[in-house]
Amino acid sequence: MQSTMSAITAVVLAAFAAYAGAFFFGYVEGNFALLLMLATVITGLYWVAEKLVFLPQRQRDAQRLQQAQGDRAAALQQQGFAGTDVDMEPARQRLLMQPWWLDWTAGLFPVILAVFVLRSFLFEPFKIPSGSMIPTLRVGDLILVNKFHYGIRLPVFNTKVIANNEPQRGDVMVFRYPPQPSLDYIKRVVGVPGDEVAYLNKQLSINGQPVPRSQEPEFFDSDVMRYAKQFGESLGGRNYKTLNDEDRPAFVSGTTEFAYKDNCRYSVEGVVCKVPDGHYFMMGDNRDNSLDSRYWGFVPEANIVGKAFFVWMNFGDLGRIGSFE
């Protein structure tokens, strides 16, 4: 049985390693949540089998060895031989030791389970890959996302099982990109169900009311080596900054087909959209360099991942560490 389990485990671990490697290097479009859940289930099965089957079996083998040694010593003493005791403790410890295939499965289960619970229900780390949220978030920021703020969801399936807060205007939210749900996007919530969101001549309005904004000093983007107009904006009780590129026109070009596109009216001035029930309108703070709801539509409630709230590391700029709005 030991050799069979060793061979099975080797195949399983090799399959996991191959999939993880292909996912890491971009050869396959992986699903890390699914991979982590499978790892938790499989190592959990090994952990249960270790507690109920394999460990008791090794303990019985060690007990039989000890009993056999005792019987042998007693038989030798009856024959008049003395001082024949042999230290069987090393052999006993070898019998009790976990084989390698249990070390790499049952032994890792508590750690994998802790990561699974933490990542699925509490906090999940993300890395900012693009500049669509500049100046609030920069390329290379490592952020934490609160997974329970908007309710508890089942891992992989993303089905809400326990309700909590609803997304509010001004929240920075991570969600599954509607055209390709295997990708996670991060933008700011600017429209909630029932809102009429207008972005005309680069001015944001909600339900006919312009969102308050003020002129700020120009922002220098060191990645592209150029300045951009910067504004302070206030939405939903949150104060943050946005950027505008004077060289980019106000009209929205390159839109795709999406659900409820009839709710939007496009013009040379920009776009006006009525947010349908159960959906949200998202925009990047780097307004002229963000592919967001203006281009690919509304985010369904089922696509919500969590609320972003903290930069925990930026290896290029440690001053970035801290909370943000």
Contacts in CASP RR format, 6 or more apart in sequence:
PFRMAT RR
TARGET T0000
AUTHOR 0000-0000-0000
METHOD contacts of the structure
MODEL  1
MQSTMSAITAVVLAAFAAYAGAFFFGYVEGNFALLLMLATVITGLYWVAE
KLVFLPQRQRDAQRLQQAQGDRAAALQQQGFAGTDVDMEPARQRLLMQPW
WLDWTAGLFPVILAVFVLRSFLFEPFKIPSGSMIPTLRVGDLILVNKFHY
GIRLPVFNTKVIANNEPQRGDVMVFRYPPQPSLDYIKRVVGVPGDEVAYL
NKQLSINGQPVPRSQEPEFFDSDVMRYAKQFGESLGGRNYKTLNDEDRPA
FVSGTTEFAYKDNCRYSVEGVVCKVPDGHYFMMGDNRDNSLDSRYWGFVP
EANIVGKAFFVWMNFGDLGRIGSFE
2 99 0 8 1.000
5 99 0 8 1.000
5 101 0 8 1.000
6 99 0 8 1.000
6 100 0 8 1.000
6 101 0 8 1.000
9 46 0 8 1.000
9 101 0 8 1.000
9 104 0 8 1.000
9 105 0 8 1.000
10 101 0 8 1.000
12 42 0 8 1.000
13 104 0 8 1.000
16 35 0 8 1.000
16 39 0 8 1.000
19 28 0 8 1.000
19 30 0 8 1.000
19 35 0 8 1.000
20 35 0 8 1.000
21 27 0 8 1.000
22 28 0 8 1.000
22 30 0 8 1.000
23 30 0 8 1.000
23 32 0 8 1.000
23 35 0 8 1.000
29 182 0 8 1.000
30 182 0 8 1.000
31 156 0 8 1.000
31 182 0 8 1.000
33 119 0 8 1.000
33 120 0 8 1.000
33 155 0 8 1.000
33 156 0 8 1.000
34 156 0 8 1.000
36 112 0 8 1.000
36 115 0 8 1.000
36 116 0 8 1.000
36 119 0 8 1.000
36 120 0 8 1.000
36 155 0 8 1.000
37 116 0 8 1.000
37 120 0 8 1.000
37 155 0 8 1.000
37 156 0 8 1.000
39 112 0 8 1.000
39 116 0 8 1.000
40 109 0 8 1.000
40 112 0 8 1.000
40 113 0 8 1.000
40 116 0 8 1.000
42 105 0 8 1.000
43 105 0 8 1.000
43 106 0 8 1.000
43 107 0 8 1.000
43 108 0 8 1.000
43 109 0 8 1.000
43 112 0 8 1.000
43 113 0 8 1.000
44 105 0 8 1.000
44 106 0 8 1.000
44 109 0 8 1.000
44 113 0 8 1.000
46 102 0 8 1.000
46 105 0 8 1.000
46 106 0 8 1.000
46 107 0 8 1.000
46 109 0 8 1.000
47 105 0 8 1.000
47 106 0 8 1.000
47 107 0 8 1.000
47 109 0 8 1.000
47 110 0 8 1.000
49 106 0 8 1.000
50 98 0 8 1.000
50 102 0 8 1.000
50 106 0 8 1.000
50 107 0 8 1.000
54 102 0 8 1.000
58 95 0 8 1.000
58 96 0 8 1.000
58 97 0 8 1.000
59 96 0 8 1.000
61 95 0 8 1.000
62 92 0 8 1.000
62 95 0 8 1.000
62 96 0 8 1.000
65 88 0 8 1.000
65 91 0 8 1.000
65 92 0 8 1.000
65 95 0 8 1.000
66 88 0 8 1.000
66 92 0 8 1.000
69 86 0 8 1.000
69 88 0 8 1.000
73 84 0 8 1.000
73 85 0 8 1.000
76 84 0 8 1.000
77 84 0 8 1.000
98 106 0 8 1.000
98 107 0 8 1.000
116 155 0 8 1.000
119 147 0 8 1.000
120 147 0 8 1.000
120 155 0 8 1.000
121 147 0 8 1.000
121 148 0 8 1.000
121 152 0 8 1.000
122 146 0 8 1.000
122 147 0 8 1.000
122 148 0 8 1.000
123 144 0 8 1.000
123 145 0 8 1.000
123 146 0 8 1.000
123 147 0 8 1.000
124 144 0 8 1.000
124 145 0 8 1.000
124 147 0 8 1.000
124 305 0 8 1.000
124 306 0 8 1.000
125 142 0 8 1.000
125 143 0 8 1.000
125 144 0 8 1.000
125 145 0 8 1.000
125 312 0 8 1.000
126 142 0 8 1.000
126 143 0 8 1.000
126 144 0 8 1.000
126 145 0 8 1.000
126 174 0 8 1.000
126 184 0 8 1.000
126 186 0 8 1.000
126 308 0 8 1.000
127 140 0 8 1.000
127 141 0 8 1.000
127 142 0 8 1.000
127 143 0 8 1.000
128 137 0 8 1.000
128 138 0 8 1.000
128 139 0 8 1.000
128 140 0 8 1.000
128 141 0 8 1.000
128 142 0 8 1.000
128 143 0 8 1.000
128 186 0 8 1.000
129 139 0 8 1.000
129 140 0 8 1.000
130 139 0 8 1.000
131 137 0 8 1.000
131 138 0 8 1.000
131 139 0 8 1.000
131 223 0 8 1.000
131 286 0 8 1.000
131 289 0 8 1.000
131 290 0 8 1.000
132 186 0 8 1.000
132 187 0 8 1.000
132 284 0 8 1.000
132 285 0 8 1.000
132 286 0 8 1.000
132 289 0 8 1.000
132 290 0 8 1.000
132 291 0 8 1.000
132 292 0 8 1.000
133 172 0 8 1.000
133 186 0 8 1.000
133 187 0 8 1.000
133 188 0 8 1.000
133 284 0 8 1.000
133 285 0 8 1.000
133 286 0 8 1.000
133 290 0 8 1.000
134 219 0 8 1.000
134 221 0 8 1.000
134 243 0 8 1.000
134 285 0 8 1.000
134 286 0 8 1.000
134 289 0 8 1.000
135 219 0 8 1.000
135 230 0 8 1.000
135 241 0 8 1.000
135 242 0 8 1.000
135 243 0 8 1.000
135 285 0 8 1.000
135 286 0 8 1.000
136 172 0 8 1.000
136 188 0 8 1.000
136 240 0 8 1.000
136 241 0 8 1.000
136 285 0 8 1.000
136 324 0 8 1.000
136 325 0 8 1.000
137 143 0 8 1.000
137 172 0 8 1.000
137 186 0 8 1.000
137 285 0 8 1.000
137 308 0 8 1.000
137 311 0 8 1.000
137 324 0 8 1.000
138 314 0 8 1.000
138 317 0 8 1.000
138 320 0 8 1.000
139 223 0 8 1.000
140 314 0 8 1.000
140 315 0 8 1.000
140 316 0 8 1.000
141 311 0 8 1.000
141 313 0 8 1.000
141 314 0 8 1.000
141 320 0 8 1.000
142 311 0 8 1.000
142 312 0 8 1.000
142 313 0 8 1.000
142 314 0 8 1.000
143 186 0 8 1.000
143 308 0 8 1.000
143 309 0 8 1.000
143 310 0 8 1.000
143 311 0 8 1.000
143 312 0 8 1.000
144 308 0 8 1.000
144 309 0 8 1.000
144 310 0 8 1.000
144 312 0 8 1.000
145 174 0 8 1.000
145 305 0 8 1.000
145 306 0 8 1.000
145 307 0 8 1.000
145 308 0 8 1.000
145 309 0 8 1.000
146 306 0 8 1.000
146 307 0 8 1.000
146 308 0 8 1.000
146 309 0 8 1.000
147 153 0 8 1.000
147 305 0 8 1.000
147 306 0 8 1.000
148 164 0 8 1.000
149 164 0 8 1.000
149 165 0 8 1.000
149 306 0 8 1.000
149 307 0 8 1.000
150 164 0 8 1.000
150 165 0 8 1.000
150 166 0 8 1.000
150 167 0 8 1.000
150 173 0 8 1.000
150 304 0 8 1.000
150 306 0 8 1.000
150 307 0 8 1.000
151 160 0 8 1.000
151 162 0 8 1.000
151 163 0 8 1.000
151 164 0 8 1.000
151 165 0 8 1.000
152 160 0 8 1.000
152 161 0 8 1.000
152 162 0 8 1.000
152 164 0 8 1.000
153 159 0 8 1.000
153 160 0 8 1.000
153 161 0 8 1.000
153 304 0 8 1.000
154 161 0 8 1.000
158 176 0 8 1.000
158 302 0 8 1.000
158 303 0 8 1.000
158 304 0 8 1.000
158 305 0 8 1.000
159 302 0 8 1.000
160 301 0 8 1.000
160 302 0 8 1.000
166 192 0 8 1.000
167 173 0 8 1.000
167 189 0 8 1.000
167 192 0 8 1.000
167 280 0 8 1.000
167 304 0 8 1.000
167 307 0 8 1.000
168 189 0 8 1.000
168 192 0 8 1.000
168 236 0 8 1.000
169 189 0 8 1.000
169 190 0 8 1.000
169 191 0 8 1.000
169 192 0 8 1.000
169 195 0 8 1.000
169 206 0 8 1.000
169 235 0 8 1.000
169 236 0 8 1.000
170 188 0 8 1.000
170 189 0 8 1.000
170 190 0 8 1.000
170 235 0 8 1.000
170 236 0 8 1.000
170 237 0 8 1.000
170 238 0 8 1.000
170 240 0 8 1.000
170 325 0 8 1.000
171 188 0 8 1.000
171 189 0 8 1.000
171 238 0 8 1.000
171 307 0 8 1.000
172 186 0 8 1.000
172 187 0 8 1.000
172 188 0 8 1.000
172 189 0 8 1.000
172 307 0 8 1.000
172 308 0 8 1.000
172 309 0 8 1.000
172 324 0 8 1.000
172 325 0 8 1.000
173 186 0 8 1.000
173 187 0 8 1.000
173 188 0 8 1.000
173 189 0 8 1.000
173 280 0 8 1.000
173 282 0 8 1.000
173 304 0 8 1.000
173 305 0 8 1.000
173 306 0 8 1.000
173 307 0 8 1.000
173 308 0 8 1.000
174 184 0 8 1.000
174 185 0 8 1.000
174 186 0 8 1.000
174 305 0 8 1.000
174 306 0 8 1.000
174 307 0 8 1.000
174 308 0 8 1.000
175 184 0 8 1.000
175 185 0 8 1.000
175 186 0 8 1.000
175 187 0 8 1.000
175 280 0 8 1.000
175 282 0 8 1.000
175 299 0 8 1.000
175 303 0 8 1.000
175 304 0 8 1.000
175 305 0 8 1.000
175 306 0 8 1.000
176 182 0 8 1.000
176 183 0 8 1.000
176 184 0 8 1.000
176 185 0 8 1.000
176 303 0 8 1.000
176 304 0 8 1.000
176 305 0 8 1.000
177 183 0 8 1.000
177 184 0 8 1.000
177 185 0 8 1.000
177 296 0 8 1.000
177 303 0 8 1.000
178 258 0 8 1.000
178 259 0 8 1.000
178 296 0 8 1.000
178 297 0 8 1.000
178 298 0 8 1.000
178 299 0 8 1.000
178 300 0 8 1.000
178 303 0 8 1.000
179 256 0 8 1.000
179 258 0 8 1.000
179 296 0 8 1.000
181 303 0 8 1.000
184 305 0 8 1.000
185 282 0 8 1.000
186 308 0 8 1.000
187 282 0 8 1.000
187 283 0 8 1.000
187 284 0 8 1.000
187 290 0 8 1.000
187 292 0 8 1.000
187 293 0 8 1.000
188 235 0 8 1.000
188 240 0 8 1.000
188 282 0 8 1.000
188 283 0 8 1.000
188 284 0 8 1.000
188 285 0 8 1.000
189 280 0 8 1.000
189 281 0 8 1.000
189 282 0 8 1.000
190 197 0 8 1.000
190 204 0 8 1.000
190 206 0 8 1.000
190 211 0 8 1.000
190 235 0 8 1.000
190 281 0 8 1.000
190 282 0 8 1.000
190 283 0 8 1.000
191 197 0 8 1.000
191 206 0 8 1.000
191 275 0 8 1.000
191 280 0 8 1.000
191 281 0 8 1.000
192 275 0 8 1.000
192 280 0 8 1.000
192 281 0 8 1.000
193 275 0 8 1.000
193 276 0 8 1.000
193 277 0 8 1.000
193 278 0 8 1.000
193 279 0 8 1.000
193 280 0 8 1.000
194 274 0 8 1.000
194 275 0 8 1.000
194 276 0 8 1.000
194 277 0 8 1.000
195 206 0 8 1.000
195 207 0 8 1.000
195 274 0 8 1.000
195 275 0 8 1.000
195 281 0 8 1.000
196 206 0 8 1.000
196 207 0 8 1.000
196 208 0 8 1.000
196 272 0 8 1.000
196 273 0 8 1.000
196 274 0 8 1.000
196 275 0 8 1.000
197 204 0 8 1.000
197 205 0 8 1.000
197 206 0 8 1.000
197 272 0 8 1.000
197 273 0 8 1.000
197 275 0 8 1.000
197 281 0 8 1.000
198 204 0 8 1.000
198 205 0 8 1.000
198 206 0 8 1.000
198 208 0 8 1.000
198 271 0 8 1.000
198 272 0 8 1.000
198 273 0 8 1.000
199 205 0 8 1.000
199 270 0 8 1.000
199 271 0 8 1.000
199 272 0 8 1.000
199 283 0 8 1.000
199 287 0 8 1.000
199 294 0 8 1.000
200 250 0 8 1.000
200 267 0 8 1.000
200 269 0 8 1.000
200 270 0 8 1.000
200 271 0 8 1.000
200 272 0 8 1.000
201 250 0 8 1.000
201 269 0 8 1.000
201 270 0 8 1.000
202 244 0 8 1.000
202 250 0 8 1.000
202 287 0 8 1.000
202 288 0 8 1.000
203 210 0 8 1.000
203 211 0 8 1.000
203 213 0 8 1.000
204 210 0 8 1.000
204 211 0 8 1.000
204 213 0 8 1.000
204 233 0 8 1.000
204 235 0 8 1.000
204 283 0 8 1.000
205 211 0 8 1.000
206 235 0 8 1.000
211 233 0 8 1.000
211 234 0 8 1.000
211 235 0 8 1.000
212 233 0 8 1.000
212 234 0 8 1.000
213 231 0 8 1.000
213 232 0 8 1.000
213 233 0 8 1.000
213 234 0 8 1.000
213 242 0 8 1.000
214 231 0 8 1.000
214 232 0 8 1.000
215 229 0 8 1.000
215 230 0 8 1.000
215 231 0 8 1.000
215 232 0 8 1.000
216 230 0 8 1.000
216 231 0 8 1.000
216 232 0 8 1.000
216 241 0 8 1.000
217 230 0 8 1.000
218 227 0 8 1.000
218 228 0 8 1.000
218 229 0 8 1.000
218 230 0 8 1.000
219 227 0 8 1.000
219 228 0 8 1.000
219 229 0 8 1.000
219 230 0 8 1.000
219 241 0 8 1.000
219 243 0 8 1.000
220 226 0 8 1.000
220 227 0 8 1.000
221 227 0 8 1.000
221 228 0 8 1.000
228 243 0 8 1.000
228 244 0 8 1.000
228 245 0 8 1.000
228 286 0 8 1.000
229 243 0 8 1.000
229 244 0 8 1.000
229 245 0 8 1.000
229 246 0 8 1.000
230 241 0 8 1.000
230 242 0 8 1.000
230 243 0 8 1.000
230 244 0 8 1.000
231 241 0 8 1.000
231 242 0 8 1.000
231 243 0 8 1.000
231 244 0 8 1.000
232 239 0 8 1.000
232 240 0 8 1.000
232 241 0 8 1.000
232 242 0 8 1.000
233 239 0 8 1.000
233 240 0 8 1.000
233 241 0 8 1.000
233 242 0 8 1.000
238 325 0 8 1.000
239 325 0 8 1.000
240 285 0 8 1.000
240 324 0 8 1.000
240 325 0 8 1.000
241 285 0 8 1.000
242 284 0 8 1.000
242 285 0 8 1.000
242 286 0 8 1.000
242 287 0 8 1.000
243 285 0 8 1.000
243 286 0 8 1.000
243 287 0 8 1.000
243 288 0 8 1.000
243 289 0 8 1.000
244 287 0 8 1.000
244 288 0 8 1.000
245 288 0 8 1.000
245 289 0 8 1.000
248 288 0 8 1.000
248 289 0 8 1.000
249 268 0 8 1.000
250 268 0 8 1.000
250 269 0 8 1.000
250 270 0 8 1.000
251 266 0 8 1.000
251 267 0 8 1.000
251 268 0 8 1.000
251 269 0 8 1.000
251 270 0 8 1.000
252 266 0 8 1.000
252 270 0 8 1.000
252 271 0 8 1.000
252 294 0 8 1.000
252 295 0 8 1.000
254 295 0 8 1.000
255 261 0 8 1.000
255 266 0 8 1.000
255 294 0 8 1.000
255 295 0 8 1.000
255 296 0 8 1.000
256 295 0 8 1.000
256 296 0 8 1.000
258 296 0 8 1.000
258 297 0 8 1.000
258 298 0 8 1.000
259 297 0 8 1.000
259 298 0 8 1.000
260 276 0 8 1.000
260 279 0 8 1.000
260 297 0 8 1.000
260 298 0 8 1.000
261 297 0 8 1.000
263 273 0 8 1.000
263 274 0 8 1.000
263 275 0 8 1.000
263 276 0 8 1.000
263 298 0 8 1.000
264 271 0 8 1.000
264 272 0 8 1.000
264 273 0 8 1.000
264 274 0 8 1.000
264 297 0 8 1.000
265 271 0 8 1.000
265 272 0 8 1.000
265 273 0 8 1.000
270 294 0 8 1.000
271 294 0 8 1.000
273 281 0 8 1.000
273 293 0 8 1.000
273 294 0 8 1.000
273 297 0 8 1.000
273 298 0 8 1.000
275 281 0 8 1.000
275 298 0 8 1.000
276 298 0 8 1.000
278 300 0 8 1.000
278 301 0 8 1.000
279 298 0 8 1.000
279 299 0 8 1.000
279 300 0 8 1.000
279 301 0 8 1.000
280 293 0 8 1.000
280 298 0 8 1.000
280 299 0 8 1.000
280 301 0 8 1.000
280 304 0 8 1.000
281 293 0 8 1.000
281 297 0 8 1.000
281 298 0 8 1.000
281 299 0 8 1.000
282 292 0 8 1.000
282 293 0 8 1.000
282 299 0 8 1.000
283 290 0 8 1.000
283 292 0 8 1.000
283 293 0 8 1.000
283 294 0 8 1.000
284 290 0 8 1.000
284 292 0 8 1.000
293 299 0 8 1.000
308 324 0 8 1.000
309 323 0 8 1.000
309 324 0 8 1.000
310 322 0 8 1.000
310 323 0 8 1.000
310 324 0 8 1.000
311 320 0 8 1.000
311 321 0 8 1.000
311 322 0 8 1.000
311 323 0 8 1.000
311 324 0 8 1.000
312 321 0 8 1.000
312 322 0 8 1.000
313 321 0 8 1.000
314 320 0 8 1.000
314 321 0 8 1.000
END
